[in-house]
Amino acid sequence: MGVILFWAGCGARGTTELNDGPRQPRLVLQGACAPSSVGTLLGVDSRDSTCVRSLSQPTLVASAAEYDALFDSSCPKPEIDFSVNRVLVVPARGATEWFVFPNFVTARSDALEVGLVIRPQGALPPDALLLLPLTPGAVELRWCRSVCVENCDVAIP
């Protein structure tokens, strides 16, 4: 089962509010949280998996052999057509309470921009497999981080 990701935004904002409410943590995003103004937003297919071997950073996979090596033989893996796609594996699991999530994908003439958000979450999320087009060749990661600014003593939902 795939999910189509399509994010909209215009220009780079330094800070964006995430959660607002009575006695909930108030988080703001800081960093490269929006695509550059020269890119075109892409809708890309994203698949989730809890079977990817542990990776310490996002990993671009361009062949079936590389992709197969990421999975235990007893674990099901989403089918990928490497003649038209490559896969950016975004391991959600980082530190104990911080996780990485895809935020946007844009295309420039020279590269794809993939926005990633580091944020806390209560339950362990699955890893994301972003199916990216083969061109343009370069992939640029734009990192953004959630920062608690209020009610930081309250558990994250």
N, C-alpha and C positions, 0 to 999 in steps of 0.2 A: 504494500500500500504506500503510495507516494503522496506528498503534500507539495503543493505549488506555493513557493514563497515569492511575495512581491511586496516590497516596501517602498513607501513614498517618502520623499523629503526634499527640501530645497535648501541648498547652502549648508555650510557647516555650523552647527550650534555647539557651543562649548558645554552647556549644561541643560539638561532636560529633566523635569520631574517625572518620577515613575509612579509612586504610590502616595496617595493622600487619603487621610481618614483619621477618625478619632483613635488615638492610642495605637496606631500602626506605625511601623518605622517609615520615615520619609526618606526615600532614596533619590539621589540625583545622578545623572550620567555625566561623566567628565571624560574628555578625550576626543578622538575622531569618531563621533557618534553618528555622523551623517555622511553621505557620499559627497565626493567633490562636485563642484558645479559643472564640470566638463563631462561627466559621465551620464550614461543613459541607464535608467533602472531596468534590470532584467528580472523576469519571472523565471525562477529555476526550480527544478524538481528537487525535493529534499526527502530523504528516507532516514528513518531512525533505526538504531540497532543497539542492543545491549550485549552484542557478541564480539565486538571489535576488541582485539587485544589491546592492552594498555599502551597508550601513546602519550608522550609528554608534551606534544605540540600539534597544531594542525598539520596535516600531511597531505600533499598532492599526489594522487595515484593515477598513472596514465596507462597502465596495462592490466590485463586480467590476472597475470601471474603475481604482480605486486598486490593486487586487490585480494586474491585468494589467500595470500600469505598473512593477511591481517585477521583471518578468522580461524578458529579452531574447527577441525573437520567435522565435529559433531554438532556444530552450531549452524542454523540456517542463515544465509546471507542474501540480501536483495540482489536481483539480477541487474547487471549494468552492461550496456552496449558501448564498448570502448572504441568503436569505429566512429561514434558521434559525440561521445562524452569522455570526460575525465572526472575524477571524484576528489573533492576536497573533504577529507575526513576531519571533522571538528570534534575532538574528544571533549565531552562535557565535563568529565571528572578532572578536577585540578586539586586544589587543597581540599581539606575536609569539608569546608562550608562554602566554597566559592566554585562556580561552574561557568563554562563558556557556552554561549549561544550565538547562532548566526543572527545577524540583524538586517543586512541588505547585501545585494549583489548589483554592481553597476559595471557597464562596459565603457571603456575609453578606447580611443584608437590604438593605444599602445599596450593596454593591460585591462584585466578585470580587477575591480576593487571588491573585496569581501569584508564587510563590516562584522566585527565580532564584539559581543558584550560580555564582560566578566561580571557576574552578579551572584548574590547568595540565593539559595533555594533550600527549602526544607527537605525535600525528598530527592534522591539521586536520579537525575534525568538521563535519558538515553543519549548516546553519541549521535551526531548528525552527519549524514553523508550527503553533501551538496553535489549535484550533477551539473558540472560546468561545461560550457561549450569548449571545443578545442582551440578556437581562436577568439580574441587575441591570446598569444601564448603566455605572457607573464601574468602572475596572480599577485596582487598587492593586498596585504592584510591591514585593515584599519581597526585599531583596538580602542575600546571604550570601557570604562569601569563604572560600576555602581558604587556610590559613596553614601553612607548613612549620615544624615544631617540633623535628624530629630527623632526622638523616641527610639533611640538605638538600643535600649534595654528590653524592648518588646521582641518576642520571637517573630521570625520571618514566616509569613504564611506559606 
